[in-house]
Amino acid sequence: MGTPIYTPVFRYRQEEKKVLSSVDFGDKIYPYIEIFKKLERKHTSKKKAEPEFHQVYLPILRAIKSEKVFIDLPIQLKPSSRMKKEVLEFQSRVIGNRTERTAHLMSLSLLSQKVIPVISTYWQRTGEPNSILLQEGDLRLVFDNLAFRTSSLTFTNDMQQISKVITEKDYLFIDLEEYSLASEDDLYSIDFMLDYIKNFTTCPVIILNSPIHHSTTNSGLDHGMRIDKADNLLQSTFRSYGAIGFGDYVGIKKDLLEDGGGISPGFIFYDAVENSFYGYKGRNGKEADLDDLRSIIIRDVLKSDQVTRMSSSPIQYIDNLNPGWKLIKDMWAEIEPHKSQAKFKRIAMLHYLYCIDKKIKANIIT
């Protein structure tokens, strides 16, 4: 069985789809996809019936260049009144209903050797007891491998169930959420989980973390400056906790799936040499314009210390094979359209993935 060193977590939107369809993940990176709505785009055709869940996602999953793909309909995602109607409906009708959620995962059975369904507890959502055991009993009949995801609030109860059914073919995800390994206060809240997995040997353990806090905003970035609160320490310490791999949200902040506000040009750029993140932004308020993405952000990224460091590194993080960097250069040369905030999220993910892959191949991440 493969043992991925890195697990990038994608909350599946259009830019995430473009990344997933364009990257060859190799055998050391397994993507993890969080699906939060039935359709990619709103169904508007009056002549064609609305496609079923498996008709939408099986072709997408089949095309991903990876040995395995983790699939999650994220129970831990909290509904919000700012979410779109179709997201809230899927949350209520499918994700919030254990039998419906399981049925949707089972509908992907044609890819049972590639897809790894992720199981989480319903205890905080519906109060249903033994929900992990019930999901495992159904999904084990169909899929070659299963994954179990747990976090600090339910860890003790979750592991009582998980330990009864988990096998050497499975994966255990320990979600640190936005806790920082660099903070003593945060460590106090998660130490008991990290201590537990040091002695856990049944199957591979992967630690998830969200280095960039969800409250980070484009307008709140200090232009050209390091984001001090972004902690990416897990990348270099996951082995010390007994894990075989680590995961995060691919160089961007965890998307809360809420409708955004107005125009606020911004970009979070990963410095692979420092293993840190830098923020770039356009003008604020009424002066903000999508042209700022090129005239301010790309201009200043191109001449930044981060680019100098990564270009001069023997690992060559910045080169013509880096797809995120290529998009930046093409935008500056006006070959590629630049007036899209969402596209800059794709650039951040592509660049981050390229750098992590380089580090794995250079044995910097082992």
Salt bridges, closest charged atoms under 4 A:
GLU15 OE2 - LYS18 NZ 3.37
GLU15 OE1 - ARG346 NE 2.69
GLU16 OE2 - LYS345 NZ 3.04
GLU34 OE1 - ARG11 NE 2.48
GLU34 OE2 - ARG149 NH1 2.89
GLU40 OE1 - LYS17 NZ 2.95
GLU50 OE2 - LYS38 NZ 2.97
ASP72 OD1 - ARG101 NH2 2.81
ASP72 OD2 - ARG149 NH1 3.41
GLU89 OE2 - LYS85 NZ 3.98
GLU100 OE1 - HIS104 ND1 3.75
GLU128 OE2 - ARG98 NE 2.98
GLU136 OE2 - ARG140 NE 2.80
ASP170 OD2 - ARG140 NH2 2.75
ASP175 OD2 - ARG149 NH2 2.91
GLU178 OE1 - HIS213 NE2 2.87
GLU178 OE1 - HIS214 ND1 2.95
ASP255 OD2 - ARG13 NE 2.66
ASP255 OD2 - LYS345 NZ 3.90
GLU258 OE1 - ARG82 NH1 3.46
ASP271 OD2 - ARG309 NH2 2.74
GLU274 OE1 - ARG226 NH1 3.90
GLU274 OE2 - ARG309 NH2 3.37
ASP291 OD1 - HIS338 NE2 3.05
ASP291 OD1 - LYS339 NZ 3.65
ASP292 OD1 - ARG283 NH2 2.82
ASP300 OD2 - HIS223 NE2 2.65
ASP300 OD1 - ARG299 NE 2.79
ASP300 OD1 - LYS303 NZ 3.68
ASP319 OD2 - LYS358 NZ 3.43
ASP330 OD2 - LYS326 NZ 2.81
GLU334 OE1 - ARG294 NH2 3.92
GLU336 OE2 - LYS343 NZ 2.75
ASP357 OD2 - LYS361 NZ 2.93
